[in-house]
């Protein structure tokens, strides 16, 4: 083997070793490769399954709130959390605009039925904090109603936590430049057009109105029993890994013992004969 080839192979091996050794959240490591992202996500998904089994076995109640500007990455993060767990345990709540009847109710009333019961993890894709954000900025509530909410929210969350719910509140913080890039991509990608609503366009130019609303929300509702956890989200891969890692640290789950599973033998065919039925087989396009 030539000296040149040996150096080339040694360099490749060193690069591969560095990719394995670098920590998942190290900003100095630069952008995560797809391979490394998939490897780290697989580890976290295994832990989320352990958390799921613990929640179901112990009757724990977990409520996770995701808030942030349009395009901050809430939906992608929630999808990353839930793609390998059971929807019977992990339930996602994304409420539509309130009906006329709901508008006449106490504001928090429409959210209460969705809080977790024993053995559930409920994830809110936007939550009661709509009143502190989009409703306030877009004029869907009065300033007095917004201020009233900010006074009432900590009291309600105190009651939720006192009832035994583990309450986690994440704010995904995206930069103006990255938000612009992501919203523009929704114009061009047929898979994303459904994500862009008229409300997104109306609220886009109110960046600093949303900043003021966010600041007021943090001051009023960032409590020691239900703190706001801020996750920088310009890098989609990293924010997903970082948030899942944080959830796993904050929920005191333990790995439960499991029986070793073995597939039983299939029954013998006996006198069964496949029927000559004219099955309507779908087209084999691929």
N, C-alpha and C positions, 0 to 999 in steps of 0.2 A: 504494500500500500504506500502511495506517495505521501511525502510530508504535507503537501497542500491539502490532500483529501483528509488526512488525519486531523489537521487543524479545523477544517470545515465541520467535520462530524463532532469534534470536541465543543465547538462554538454552539452548535445546535443543541447538544446535550446540556450545556450550561444554561442556555436560554430556557429550555424546557424545565430544568430544575428550579430556575428563578421564578417561573410562572406558578409552579406548585407551592413554593415557599412563601410567596408574597401574600400578606393578609388581605382578605376580601375587601375591607373598607379603607385600605391605605390610599389616600389621595395621591401620594407620590408615585404610586405604581401606574398612574395614567388610566386610560380607558380599559375596561375589562374585556377580554376576548370572550367570544361566544362560548368557547370550550370551558374556560374557567368559570364563567357565569353559571353555566349549566351544572358544573361540578359542585359549586358552592350551593346553588339552589337545591340540588338533590339532597345534600346533607341537611339543609334546613327543612325540607319537606318531610324527611324522616322524623325530625324532631316534632314537627307539627302533628304528625300522626300519633306520636307518643302523647302529645298534649291533648289531642282529641280523645284518646282512650282514657286518659286521666279525668278529663272533664265529664265524660259519660259515666265513668265508674264512681266518681265522688259526688256527682251532682253539683259541681261548681258552675258558677254563672259568670260569663265574661261578656262585656260589651265594649266594642271598639268603634270609635268614631273617626271618620276621615273627613277633613275639611281642607280647603285650599281654593285658589283661583281656578277658573276654567283652564284646562290644559296642564294642571300641576302634576297629573299622574295618578290621581286617586283610583280610577277604574283599573288601570294596569296593575297597580299594587294589590288591589283587592283580588283581582284574578290570579295573581301569583300566589297569594295566600291560600285561596280556596281550590286551586286546580287539582290537588291530590288528596283532599279530605272529603268527608261525607257531608252533603247538603242537609242531612238530617241533624247534624251537630252544628256545623257552620252555616248560619243563615244570613244572607245578605238582604238588607232593607234599603231600597231606593224609592222613596215615596214620590208620587207625582204631585202636581200642584193641588192644593186643597180644594175640595168641593165646596159648594155654597153652604152645605150643612156644617162642614168642618170649620169653615171660616167663622161660623157663629158660636163655636165651642171655645172653651178655654184653650189657649194656644198650645200648651203642652199635651193636651188630651189625645191628639192623634198619634203621638209618639209612644205613649205609655203601653198600649197593647203589644208593641213590638219588642219591648225589653226582654232579656233572656229569662227563661225558666231554668230550673235545675237541669244540668247536663247539656247546656246550649252555649254556643259562642255566636253572638249577634254582631254583625258588622254593618254600620250605618254608612252608606255612600251619600254623604251630606246628612245633616241631622237637624235637631231643634236649633242649631246655630244658623240656620237659614235666616232667622229673624235678625241676627246680629250682622249678617253679611248682605246677601242679595236683596232681601226684603227692605232693609234699611237703605241700601245704595240706590236701588231702582224705584223707591217710593211706594212699595207694596204695603208698608206699614207706616204709621206716624212716628215722628221722633220720640214721642212720649211712650208709644208701644215698644220701641226698640230699647229705650232706657229701662222700662219696666221689666223687659225680658232679662236684661243684664243683671238686674237686682235679684230676680227670681231664680235664674239658672243655678247659681251656687247652692241655693237652698234645696232645689230639686235634686241636684247631684249629690248633695250630702245625704239625702234620704235614700237615693239609689245605692250609694256605697254602704250606708248603714244596714241596708237590707241584705248585704253579702255579695253584691255584684262587684267584680273587678272591672273598673271603668278606666279605659285608656283613650286619650284624646290626641290624635295626631293632626298637626297642621303641616301640609306639604308646601314648602316655600320654593317657588320657581321665579327665575329672573324675567324681566320684561322681554329681553331678546329671545329667550328660549320659549316663552309663552307665544310670542309672535310666530316663531318658526313652527311650533306645533299646531297652532290654529290654522296657519296657511296650508299645512300639509293635509288638513281635513278637506280643503277645497279640491285637492287633486287625487286623493286616494279613495277609490270607491268603497273600501272597507271601513272608512272613517267618516263618511259624509253624515251618517246618522248622529254622530257626536256633536255636530255643529248646529246649534239652534239659533233662531232670531235673537233670543235673549243673550247668547254669547256675543253676538255682534254688537248689540246695544251696550253691553257692559264693558266691552273691550277698551273703550276710550276713557273709562273711569278708574284707571289704575290707582290713582292717589286717593280717590274716594274709598276704594276697597282697602287701601293701606290704613287710612284713618279708622275705618270700621274694624279692621283686624287689631289695630293697636288698642282701641277701646275695649274690644272683646277680651284681649289678653289681660289688661289691667283689672277688669271686673271679674273674670272667671278662671284665672290661673291660680288655683288653690292648692294647698299642700295635699289634700285628699283626692283631687282630680286635676292634676297639672296639665298644661298644654305641652306636648312633646313636639318640637319642631324638627322636621326632616328636610334638609336641602334636597331638591328633587330635579335639578338640571340633568343629572345622569340617571336615566330610568333604571338601569341595571342595579346601580349602587343603592338607590333609595329603596328598591324592593328588598334587597338583601339586608340593608341596615334596619328597616322597619321590622321585618320578620325576626331578625336577631334580637331586636329590642323587645318584641312581644314575648319571645321565649324566655328572656331574662326577667320580665315583670310578672309573668304568670307562674306561680310556684308549683309547676307540674312535676311529677316523678314518673319514671318509666315503670310500668307495671309488669309483673311476670306474666308470660304467656305460655300456653301449652304448645309443644312442638306439633306442627300440623303435618299430616301425611295423607296423600290422596288415597281413598279406598279403591279397591279393584272394581272395574265396571262389571255389571252383570253380563252373563253370556247371552249371545244372540238368540239362542233357542229356536223357536219356530217363526220368529219375526222375519218378514220379507219386505224390502223397500217397495212401496206402491209405485205403479206407473202413472202417477198423477201429473197433469199438465201444469206444473208450477209456472207462475208468471214471474220469471227471472228478470231482474232489471238489466238495462243495457250495460254491457261491459265497455265503458268508455275508456277506462284506464287499464 
